[in-house]
């Protein structure tokens, strides 16, 4: 009975560790995606400021 209880405790601990790893990876991906989004918006704004429009001004 103790062996079964020990195996169950180990299995539960491994499941919780897996959840923690998924949470950390999810947070890292969110931070990276936010950084890419901000960088893309910044590059787009700079490109809009530097490259003139083709519209004729009257």
PDB file of N, CA, C and O in Angstrom, chain B, residues numbered from 101:
ATOM      1  N   UNK B 101       0.829  -1.189   0.000  1.00  0.00           N
ATOM      2  CA  UNK B 101       0.000   0.000   0.000  1.00  0.00           C
ATOM      3  C   UNK B 101       0.873   1.252   0.000  1.00  0.00           C
ATOM      4  O   UNK B 101       0.531   2.245  -0.642  1.00  0.00           O
ATOM      5  N   UNK B 102       1.998   1.212   0.715  1.00  0.00           N
ATOM      6  CA  UNK B 102       2.881   2.372   0.735  1.00  0.00           C
ATOM      7  C   UNK B 102       3.507   2.605  -0.629  1.00  0.00           C
ATOM      8  O   UNK B 102       3.710   3.749  -1.036  1.00  0.00           O
ATOM      9  N   UNK B 103       3.812   1.526  -1.335  1.00  0.00           N
ATOM     10  CA  UNK B 103       4.396   1.656  -2.656  1.00  0.00           C
ATOM     11  C   UNK B 103       3.408   2.334  -3.612  1.00  0.00           C
ATOM     12  O   UNK B 103       3.792   3.206  -4.391  1.00  0.00           O
ATOM     13  N   UNK B 104       2.145   1.931  -3.550  1.00  0.00           N
ATOM     14  CA  UNK B 104       1.124   2.534  -4.394  1.00  0.00           C
ATOM     15  C   UNK B 104       0.959   4.017  -4.072  1.00  0.00           C
ATOM     16  O   UNK B 104       0.837   4.840  -4.980  1.00  0.00           O
ATOM     17  N   UNK B 105       0.955   4.358  -2.801  1.00  0.00           N
ATOM     18  CA  UNK B 105       0.828   5.750  -2.369  1.00  0.00           C
ATOM     19  C   UNK B 105       2.036   6.565  -2.831  1.00  0.00           C
ATOM     20  O   UNK B 105       1.886   7.708  -3.264  1.00  0.00           O
ATOM     21  N   UNK B 106       3.221   5.985  -2.741  1.00  0.00           N
ATOM     22  CA  UNK B 106       4.434   6.679  -3.178  1.00  0.00           C
ATOM     23  C   UNK B 106       4.412   6.911  -4.685  1.00  0.00           C
ATOM     24  O   UNK B 106       4.756   7.995  -5.158  1.00  0.00           O
ATOM     25  N   UNK B 107       4.007   5.894  -5.435  1.00  0.00           N
ATOM     26  CA  UNK B 107       3.920   6.049  -6.886  1.00  0.00           C
ATOM     27  C   UNK B 107       2.880   7.099  -7.276  1.00  0.00           C
ATOM     28  O   UNK B 107       3.088   7.869  -8.213  1.00  0.00           O
ATOM     29  N   UNK B 108       1.776   7.126  -6.561  1.00  0.00           N
ATOM     30  CA  UNK B 108       0.744   8.126  -6.820  1.00  0.00           C
ATOM     31  C   UNK B 108       1.257   9.532  -6.529  1.00  0.00           C
ATOM     32  O   UNK B 108       0.980  10.455  -7.295  1.00  0.00           O
ATOM     33  N   UNK B 109       1.988   9.711  -5.452  1.00  0.00           N
ATOM     34  CA  UNK B 109       2.557  11.013  -5.101  1.00  0.00           C
ATOM     35  C   UNK B 109       3.565  11.462  -6.162  1.00  0.00           C
ATOM     36  O   UNK B 109       3.594  12.633  -6.540  1.00  0.00           O
ATOM     37  N   UNK B 110       4.382  10.535  -6.633  1.00  0.00           N
ATOM     38  CA  UNK B 110       5.367  10.873  -7.671  1.00  0.00           C
ATOM     39  C   UNK B 110       4.649  11.264  -8.959  1.00  0.00           C
ATOM     40  O   UNK B 110       5.039  12.230  -9.614  1.00  0.00           O
ATOM     41  N   UNK B 111       3.607  10.529  -9.326  1.00  0.00           N
ATOM     42  CA  UNK B 111       2.857  10.834 -10.539  1.00  0.00           C
ATOM     43  C   UNK B 111       2.204  12.215 -10.440  1.00  0.00           C
ATOM     44  O   UNK B 111       2.225  12.977 -11.406  1.00  0.00           O
ATOM     45  N   UNK B 112       1.636  12.535  -9.307  1.00  0.00           N
ATOM     46  CA  UNK B 112       1.024  13.851  -9.122  1.00  0.00           C
ATOM     47  C   UNK B 112       2.067  14.957  -9.165  1.00  0.00           C
ATOM     48  O   UNK B 112       1.821  16.018  -9.738  1.00  0.00           O
ATOM     49  N   UNK B 113       3.212  14.723  -8.574  1.00  0.00           N
ATOM     50  CA  UNK B 113       4.277  15.725  -8.590  1.00  0.00           C
ATOM     51  C   UNK B 113       4.752  15.978 -10.017  1.00  0.00           C
ATOM     52  O   UNK B 113       5.009  17.123 -10.390  1.00  0.00           O
ATOM     53  N   UNK B 114       4.870  14.922 -10.816  1.00  0.00           N
ATOM     54  CA  UNK B 114       5.278  15.095 -12.211  1.00  0.00           C
ATOM     55  C   UNK B 114       4.233  15.862 -13.011  1.00  0.00           C
ATOM     56  O   UNK B 114       4.586  16.669 -13.870  1.00  0.00           O
ATOM     57  N   UNK B 115       2.965  15.623 -12.744  1.00  0.00           N
ATOM     58  CA  UNK B 115       1.908  16.362 -13.437  1.00  0.00           C
ATOM     59  C   UNK B 115       1.964  17.841 -13.100  1.00  0.00           C
ATOM     60  O   UNK B 115       1.810  18.684 -13.984  1.00  0.00           O
ATOM     61  N   UNK B 116       2.178  18.161 -11.847  1.00  0.00           N
ATOM     62  CA  UNK B 116       2.258  19.563 -11.434  1.00  0.00           C
ATOM     63  C   UNK B 116       3.489  20.227 -12.026  1.00  0.00           C
ATOM     64  O   UNK B 116       3.441  21.402 -12.391  1.00  0.00           O
ATOM     65  N   UNK B 117       4.577  19.502 -12.125  1.00  0.00           N
ATOM     66  CA  UNK B 117       5.783  20.057 -12.729  1.00  0.00           C
ATOM     67  C   UNK B 117       5.536  20.366 -14.194  1.00  0.00           C
ATOM     68  O   UNK B 117       5.993  21.394 -14.695  1.00  0.00           O
ATOM     69  N   UNK B 118       4.826  19.499 -14.882  1.00  0.00           N
ATOM     70  CA  UNK B 118       4.488  19.737 -16.277  1.00  0.00           C
ATOM     71  C   UNK B 118       3.644  20.990 -16.445  1.00  0.00           C
ATOM     72  O   UNK B 118       3.852  21.757 -17.386  1.00  0.00           O
ATOM     73  N   UNK B 119       2.698  21.204 -15.546  1.00  0.00           N
ATOM     74  CA  UNK B 119       1.869  22.411 -15.606  1.00  0.00           C
ATOM     75  C   UNK B 119       2.717  23.653 -15.389  1.00  0.00           C
ATOM     76  O   UNK B 119       2.512  24.667 -16.056  1.00  0.00           O
ATOM     77  N   UNK B 120       3.658  23.587 -14.474  1.00  0.00           N
ATOM     78  CA  UNK B 120       4.525  24.731 -14.209  1.00  0.00           C
ATOM     79  C   UNK B 120       5.381  25.044 -15.419  1.00  0.00           C
ATOM     80  O   UNK B 120       5.583  26.213 -15.745  1.00  0.00           O
ATOM     81  N   UNK B 121       5.886  24.029 -16.085  1.00  0.00           N
ATOM     82  CA  UNK B 121       6.713  24.242 -17.272  1.00  0.00           C
ATOM     83  C   UNK B 121       5.877  24.875 -18.386  1.00  0.00           C
ATOM     84  O   UNK B 121       6.349  25.788 -19.064  1.00  0.00           O
ATOM     85  N   UNK B 122       4.668  24.412 -18.578  1.00  0.00           N
ATOM     86  CA  UNK B 122       3.792  24.975 -19.599  1.00  0.00           C
ATOM     87  C   UNK B 122       3.496  26.440 -19.294  1.00  0.00           C
ATOM     88  O   UNK B 122       3.465  27.267 -20.205  1.00  0.00           O
ATOM     89  N   UNK B 123       3.281  26.764 -18.037  1.00  0.00           N
ATOM     90  CA  UNK B 123       3.006  28.148 -17.651  1.00  0.00           C
ATOM     91  C   UNK B 123       4.194  29.044 -17.932  1.00  0.00           C
ATOM     92  O   UNK B 123       4.023  30.153 -18.438  1.00  0.00           O
ATOM     93  N   UNK B 124       5.396  28.589 -17.614  1.00  0.00           N
ATOM     94  CA  UNK B 124       6.594  29.385 -17.853  1.00  0.00           C
ATOM     95  C   UNK B 124       6.818  29.575 -19.348  1.00  0.00           C
ATOM     96  O   UNK B 124       7.146  30.677 -19.786  1.00  0.00           O
ATOM     97  N   UNK B 125       6.647  28.527 -20.129  1.00  0.00           N
ATOM     98  CA  UNK B 125       6.827  28.630 -21.574  1.00  0.00           C
ATOM     99  C   UNK B 125       5.773  29.553 -22.174  1.00  0.00           C
ATOM    100  O   UNK B 125       6.083  30.353 -23.057  1.00  0.00           O
ATOM    101  N   UNK B 126       4.542  29.454 -21.709  1.00  0.00           N
ATOM    102  CA  UNK B 126       3.482  30.325 -22.199  1.00  0.00           C
ATOM    103  C   UNK B 126       3.801  31.790 -21.906  1.00  0.00           C
ATOM    104  O   UNK B 126       3.583  32.651 -22.757  1.00  0.00           O
ATOM    105  N   UNK B 127       4.311  32.075 -20.723  1.00  0.00           N
ATOM    106  CA  UNK B 127       4.681  33.446 -20.375  1.00  0.00           C
ATOM    107  C   UNK B 127       5.817  33.941 -21.262  1.00  0.00           C
ATOM    108  O   UNK B 127       5.798  35.090 -21.703  1.00  0.00           O
ATOM    109  N   UNK B 128       6.790  33.105 -21.525  1.00  0.00           N
ATOM    110  CA  UNK B 128       7.913  33.499 -22.373  1.00  0.00           C
ATOM    111  C   UNK B 128       7.452  33.777 -23.803  1.00  0.00           C
ATOM    112  O   UNK B 128       7.908  34.738 -24.423  1.00  0.00           O
ATOM    113  N   UNK B 129       6.563  32.955 -24.325  1.00  0.00           N
ATOM    114  CA  UNK B 129       6.052  33.161 -25.683  1.00  0.00           C
ATOM    115  C   UNK B 129       5.233  34.446 -25.755  1.00  0.00           C
ATOM    116  O   UNK B 129       5.311  35.174 -26.745  1.00  0.00           O
ATOM    117  N   UNK B 130       4.454  34.730 -24.723  1.00  0.00           N
ATOM    118  CA  UNK B 130       3.665  35.957 -24.693  1.00  0.00           C
ATOM    119  C   UNK B 130       4.570  37.184 -24.696  1.00  0.00           C
ATOM    120  O   UNK B 130       4.305  38.149 -25.413  1.00  0.00           O
ATOM    121  N   UNK B 131       5.628  37.154 -23.906  1.00  0.00           N
ATOM    122  CA  UNK B 131       6.567  38.276 -23.864  1.00  0.00           C
ATOM    123  C   UNK B 131       7.244  38.454 -25.222  1.00  0.00           C
ATOM    124  O   UNK B 131       7.382  39.579 -25.702  1.00  0.00           O
ATOM    125  N   UNK B 132       7.659  37.373 -25.831  1.00  0.00           N
ATOM    126  CA  UNK B 132       8.323  37.454 -27.138  1.00  0.00           C
ATOM    127  C   UNK B 132       7.356  37.978 -28.202  1.00  0.00           C
ATOM    128  O   UNK B 132       7.744  38.807 -29.026  1.00  0.00           O
ATOM    129  N   UNK B 133       6.131  37.519 -28.199  1.00  0.00           N
ATOM    130  CA  UNK B 133       5.149  37.971 -29.186  1.00  0.00           C
ATOM    131  C   UNK B 133       4.843  39.452 -29.011  1.00  0.00           C
ATOM    132  O   UNK B 133       4.683  40.173 -29.995  1.00  0.00           O
ATOM    133  N   UNK B 134       4.760  39.903 -27.783  1.00  0.00           N
ATOM    134  CA  UNK B 134       4.520  41.318 -27.526  1.00  0.00           C
ATOM    135  C   UNK B 134       5.693  42.152 -28.008  1.00  0.00           C
ATOM    136  O   UNK B 134       5.496  43.228 -28.572  1.00  0.00           O
ATOM    137  N   UNK B 135       6.888  41.679 -27.796  1.00  0.00           N
ATOM    138  CA  UNK B 135       8.077  42.391 -28.280  1.00  0.00           C
ATOM    139  C   UNK B 135       8.102  42.496 -29.789  1.00  0.00           C
ATOM    140  O   UNK B 135       8.449  43.546 -30.331  1.00  0.00           O
ATOM    141  N   UNK B 136       7.738  41.425 -30.479  1.00  0.00           N
ATOM    142  CA  UNK B 136       7.703  41.443 -31.938  1.00  0.00           C
ATOM    143  C   UNK B 136       6.625  42.400 -32.434  1.00  0.00           C
ATOM    144  O   UNK B 136       6.833  43.125 -33.406  1.00  0.00           O
ATOM    145  N   UNK B 137       5.481  42.400 -31.771  1.00  0.00           N
ATOM    146  CA  UNK B 137       4.395  43.286 -32.174  1.00  0.00           C
ATOM    147  C   UNK B 137       4.800  44.751 -32.020  1.00  0.00           C
ATOM    148  O   UNK B 137       4.533  45.559 -32.909  1.00  0.00           O
ATOM    149  N   UNK B 138       5.435  45.102 -30.915  1.00  0.00           N
ATOM    150  CA  UNK B 138       5.879  46.480 -30.686  1.00  0.00           C
ATOM    151  C   UNK B 138       6.946  46.868 -31.702  1.00  0.00           C
ATOM    152  O   UNK B 138       6.921  47.977 -32.237  1.00  0.00           O
ATOM    153  N   UNK B 139       7.874  45.973 -31.968  1.00  0.00           N
ATOM    154  CA  UNK B 139       8.922  46.261 -32.949  1.00  0.00           C
ATOM    155  C   UNK B 139       8.329  46.464 -34.340  1.00  0.00           C
ATOM    156  O   UNK B 139       8.764  47.356 -35.067  1.00  0.00           O
ATOM    157  N   UNK B 140       7.361  45.667 -34.715  1.00  0.00           N
ATOM    158  CA  UNK B 140       6.738  45.800 -36.033  1.00  0.00           C
ATOM    159  C   UNK B 140       5.995  47.126 -36.154  1.00  0.00           C
ATOM    160  O   UNK B 140       6.059  47.781 -37.194  1.00  0.00           O
ATOM    161  N   UNK B 141       5.300  47.520 -35.108  1.00  0.00           N
ATOM    162  CA  UNK B 141       4.598  48.802 -35.142  1.00  0.00           C
ATOM    163  C   UNK B 141       5.585  49.958 -35.227  1.00  0.00           C
ATOM    164  O   UNK B 141       5.333  50.937 -35.929  1.00  0.00           O
ATOM    165  N   UNK B 142       6.703  49.853 -34.519  1.00  0.00           N
ATOM    166  CA  UNK B 142       7.713  50.907 -34.553  1.00  0.00           C
ATOM    167  C   UNK B 142       8.331  51.015 -35.938  1.00  0.00           C
ATOM    168  O   UNK B 142       8.492  52.119 -36.458  1.00  0.00           O
ATOM    169  N   UNK B 143       8.674  49.896 -36.535  1.00  0.00           N
ATOM    170  CA  UNK B 143       9.253  49.913 -37.884  1.00  0.00           C
ATOM    171  C   UNK B 143       8.245  50.466 -38.876  1.00  0.00           C
ATOM    172  O   UNK B 143       8.617  51.228 -39.769  1.00  0.00           O
ATOM    173  N   UNK B 144       6.997  50.105 -38.740  1.00  0.00           N
ATOM    174  CA  UNK B 144       5.960  50.623 -39.627  1.00  0.00           C
ATOM    175  C   UNK B 144       5.796  52.128 -39.495  1.00  0.00           C
ATOM    176  O   UNK B 144       5.637  52.826 -40.496  1.00  0.00           O
ATOM    177  N   UNK B 145       5.834  52.634 -38.265  1.00  0.00           N
ATOM    178  CA  UNK B 145       5.706  54.073 -38.044  1.00  0.00           C
ATOM    179  C   UNK B 145       6.899  54.820 -38.624  1.00  0.00           C
ATOM    180  O   UNK B 145       6.733  55.887 -39.217  1.00  0.00           O
ATOM    181  N   UNK B 146       8.095  54.274 -38.459  1.00  0.00           N
ATOM    182  CA  UNK B 146       9.289  54.913 -39.012  1.00  0.00           C
ATOM    183  C   UNK B 146       9.231  54.901 -40.535  1.00  0.00           C
ATOM    184  O   UNK B 146       9.570  55.899 -41.171  1.00  0.00           O
ATOM    185  N   UNK B 147       8.814  53.809 -41.116  1.00  0.00           N
ATOM    186  CA  UNK B 147       8.706  53.720 -42.575  1.00  0.00           C
ATOM    187  C   UNK B 147       7.676  54.716 -43.100  1.00  0.00           C
ATOM    188  O   UNK B 147       7.907  55.347 -44.132  1.00  0.00           O
ATOM    189  N   UNK B 148       6.553  54.868 -42.417  1.00  0.00           N
ATOM    190  CA  UNK B 148       5.546  55.845 -42.834  1.00  0.00           C
ATOM    191  C   UNK B 148       6.084  57.266 -42.735  1.00  0.00           C
ATOM    192  O   UNK B 148       5.742  58.113 -43.560  1.00  0.00           O
ATOM    193  N   UNK B 149       6.912  57.537 -41.749  1.00  0.00           N
ATOM    194  CA  UNK B 149       7.461  58.879 -41.587  1.00  0.00           C
ATOM    195  C   UNK B 149       8.541  59.177 -42.622  1.00  0.00           C
ATOM    196  O   UNK B 149       8.668  60.321 -43.058  1.00  0.00           O
ATOM    197  N   UNK B 150       9.313  58.183 -43.021  1.00  0.00           N
ATOM    198  CA  UNK B 150      10.437  58.395 -43.930  1.00  0.00           C
ATOM    199  C   UNK B 150      10.009  58.359 -45.389  1.00  0.00           C
ATOM    200  O   UNK B 150      10.479  59.173 -46.185  1.00  0.00           O
ATOM    201  N   UNK B 151       9.135  57.440 -45.756  1.00  0.00           N
ATOM    202  CA  UNK B 151       8.737  57.260 -47.153  1.00  0.00           C
ATOM    203  C   UNK B 151       7.545  58.175 -47.440  1.00  0.00           C
ATOM    204  O   UNK B 151       6.499  58.053 -46.801  1.00  0.00           O
ATOM    205  N   UNK B 152       7.700  59.086 -48.395  1.00  0.00           N
ATOM    206  CA  UNK B 152       6.585  59.997 -48.702  1.00  0.00           C
ATOM    207  C   UNK B 152       5.465  59.274 -49.442  1.00  0.00           C
ATOM    208  O   UNK B 152       5.680  58.251 -50.093  1.00  0.00           O
ATOM    209  N   UNK B 153       4.281  59.830 -49.324  1.00  0.00           N
ATOM    210  CA  UNK B 153       3.125  59.272 -50.052  1.00  0.00           C
ATOM    211  C   UNK B 153       3.235  59.650 -51.523  1.00  0.00           C
ATOM    212  O   UNK B 153       3.905  60.624 -51.868  1.00  0.00           O
ATOM    213  N   UNK B 154       2.584  58.890 -52.384  1.00  0.00           N
ATOM    214  CA  UNK B 154       2.593  59.166 -53.819  1.00  0.00           C
ATOM    215  C   UNK B 154       1.470  60.112 -54.232  1.00  0.00           C
ATOM    216  O   UNK B 154       1.311  60.392 -55.420  1.00  0.00           O
ATOM    217  N   UNK B 155       0.704  60.599 -53.291  1.00  0.00           N
ATOM    218  CA  UNK B 155      -0.432  61.462 -53.613  1.00  0.00           C
ATOM    219  C   UNK B 155       0.081  62.863 -54.007  1.00  0.00           C
ATOM    220  O   UNK B 155       1.042  63.378 -53.434  1.00  0.00           O
ATOM    221  N   UNK B 156      -0.587  63.447 -54.992  1.00  0.00           N
ATOM    222  CA  UNK B 156      -0.241  64.817 -55.405  1.00  0.00           C
ATOM    223  C   UNK B 156      -0.909  65.793 -54.451  1.00  0.00           C
ATOM    224  O   UNK B 156      -2.090  65.674 -54.125  1.00  0.00           O
ATOM    225  N   UNK B 157      -0.128  66.744 -54.023  1.00  0.00           N
ATOM    226  CA  UNK B 157      -0.680  67.777 -53.157  1.00  0.00           C
ATOM    227  C   UNK B 157      -1.103  68.946 -54.017  1.00  0.00           C
ATOM    228  O   UNK B 157      -0.323  69.417 -54.845  1.00  0.00           O
ATOM    229  N   UNK B 158      -2.316  69.421 -53.838  1.00  0.00           N
ATOM    230  CA  UNK B 158      -2.811  70.547 -54.640  1.00  0.00           C
ATOM    231  C   UNK B 158      -3.054  71.742 -53.793  1.00  0.00           C
ATOM    232  O   UNK B 158      -3.472  72.783 -54.299  1.00  0.00           O
TER     233      UNK B 158
END
